[in-house]
């Protein structure tokens, strides 16, 4: 037998011997972990600016209620199922009145015209600092709200442009 045949026979015999050895069963262990996420409540205003309310022009000799009225709309987007309230706060308020403010003359802040804010076009539901509009988000989509304003008394004032700033506060 030549050396090459001998070496080949030895390799074949060794391979056969190894393949006849009993196989060891594999042992496995397992573990697990959670993947967690906390979605927090959040509310934001929709994009864009909120338009000013233009109450038109009034005759200063008019007293009592007037027909000068207007509205504006803004959008709120809250996390689904988030409960929230929306309050409106005129900068120049009327003492003891929740939804009323005073428009100041641009040249003389002592000259003022009273106005009121409402959540309905019929001017029945006051909307102010303590009389809020409450809601719960049914989805995370934008929701529109309209504020209605009306002059309540012009009084004896000078001719001028009158204005007041209203702050919208969303609490959630």
C-alpha positions in Angstrom: 0.0 0.0 0.0 1.4 3.3 -0.8 1.6 6.1 1.6 -1.1 8.1 -0.1 -3.6 5.3 0.0 -2.7 4.7 3.6 -3.3 8.4 4.5 -6.6 8.4 2.6 -7.8 5.3 4.3 -6.9 6.8 7.7 -8.9 10.0 6.9 -12.0 8.0 5.8 -11.8 5.8 8.9 -11.5 8.8 11.2 -14.4 10.6 9.5 -16.6 7.5 9.8 -15.7 7.1 13.5 -16.6 10.7 14.2 -19.9 10.5 12.4 -20.9 7.5 14.5 -20.4 9.3 17.8 -23.7 10.1 19.6 -24.9 13.7 19.0 -25.2 16.0 22.1 -28.7 17.5 22.5 -28.5 21.4 22.4 -29.6 23.2 25.5 -31.5 26.5 25.2 -32.4 29.2 27.6 -34.8 32.1 27.0 -35.5 35.4 28.4 -37.7 38.4 27.5 -38.0 42.1 27.7 -40.7 44.7 27.3 -40.8 47.6 24.9 -42.5 50.6 26.6 -43.7 54.0 25.6 -45.6 56.6 27.6 -47.7 58.9 25.5 -48.2 62.1 27.4 -51.0 64.6 27.1 -50.2 67.7 25.1 -52.1 70.5 23.5 -50.9 73.1 21.0 -52.4 75.8 18.8 -52.7 75.1 15.2 -50.3 76.8 12.8 -50.8 80.3 11.6 -51.9 83.4 13.3 -55.3 84.0 15.0 -57.1 86.8 13.2 -58.1 89.9 15.1 -61.8 90.5 15.7 -63.0 93.7 13.9 -66.1 95.2 15.6 -66.5 97.8 12.9 -67.4 101.4 13.6 -69.7 102.9 16.2 -71.3 106.3 16.8 -70.0 107.6 20.1 -73.5 109.0 20.8 -74.9 105.5 21.0 -75.4 104.2 24.5 -76.3 100.8 25.8 -76.1 97.7 23.6 -74.9 98.0 20.1 -74.9 95.8 17.1 -71.2 95.9 16.6 -70.1 92.3 16.7 -67.5 90.0 15.2 -65.7 86.7 15.6 -62.5 84.9 15.1 -61.5 81.2 14.9 -58.5 79.4 16.3 -57.5 75.7 16.3 -56.3 73.5 19.1 -54.7 70.1 18.7 -54.5 67.8 21.7 -53.4 64.2 22.3 -56.4 61.8 21.9 -58.5 61.6 25.1 -56.9 64.6 26.7 -59.4 66.7 28.7 -58.8 70.4 28.5 -60.4 73.8 29.2 -60.0 77.1 27.2 -60.2 80.4 29.0 -60.2 83.9 27.5 -58.7 86.8 29.4 -59.1 90.4 28.2 -56.1 92.5 29.2 -58.4 95.4 30.3 -61.1 93.7 32.3 -64.4 95.0 33.7 -64.5 94.5 37.5 -66.7 91.6 38.5 -67.5 90.5 35.0 -66.0 87.3 33.7 -66.2 87.7 30.0 -66.0 91.4 29.5 -63.2 93.7 28.7 -62.5 97.3 27.8 -61.2 98.6 24.5 -58.8 101.4 25.1 -58.5 104.4 22.8 -55.1 104.5 21.1 -54.4 108.1 22.1 -56.0 108.2 25.6 -56.3 105.0 27.7 -58.8 106.6 29.9 -61.3 106.5 27.0 -62.8 103.0 26.9 -65.5 101.0 25.2 -67.0 97.9 26.9 -67.2 94.6 25.1 -68.0 91.0 25.9 -66.8 87.5 24.7 -69.0 84.6 24.0 -68.8 81.0 22.7 -72.0 81.2 20.6 -73.3 83.4 17.8 -76.4 84.2 19.8 -74.2 85.9 22.5 -75.8 83.8 25.3 -72.8 81.8 26.6 -70.2 83.9 28.2 -66.6 82.9 27.6 -64.0 84.3 29.9 -61.4 83.8 32.6 -63.6 81.6 34.9 -66.3 80.6 32.4 -64.3 78.3 30.2 -65.1 76.1 27.3 -64.3 72.5 28.2 -63.7 69.6 25.8 -62.0 66.2 25.4 -60.0 65.4 22.3 -61.6 62.4 20.4 -58.6 62.3 18.1 -55.3 64.1 17.6 -56.7 66.2 14.8 -57.1 69.9 15.0 -60.3 71.2 16.4 -61.7 74.7 15.6 -63.2 77.1 18.2 -64.9 80.4 17.4 -64.9 83.3 19.7 -67.7 85.9 19.3 -67.3 89.5 20.6 -69.8 92.3 20.9 -69.7 95.9 22.0 -71.9 96.2 25.1 -71.6 100.0 25.6 -70.0 102.8 23.7 -70.6 105.6 26.2 -69.3 109.2 25.9 -65.9 108.6 24.3 -63.6 110.4 21.9 -63.3 109.4 18.3 -60.3 107.1 18.0 -59.3 103.5 17.3 -60.0 101.2 20.3 -58.4 97.9 21.0 -57.7 95.3 23.7 -55.6 92.1 23.7 -57.2 88.8 24.7 -55.1 85.9 26.0 -56.2 82.4 25.2 -55.2 79.9 27.9 -55.5 76.1 27.3 -55.3 74.0 30.5 -55.0 70.2 30.2 
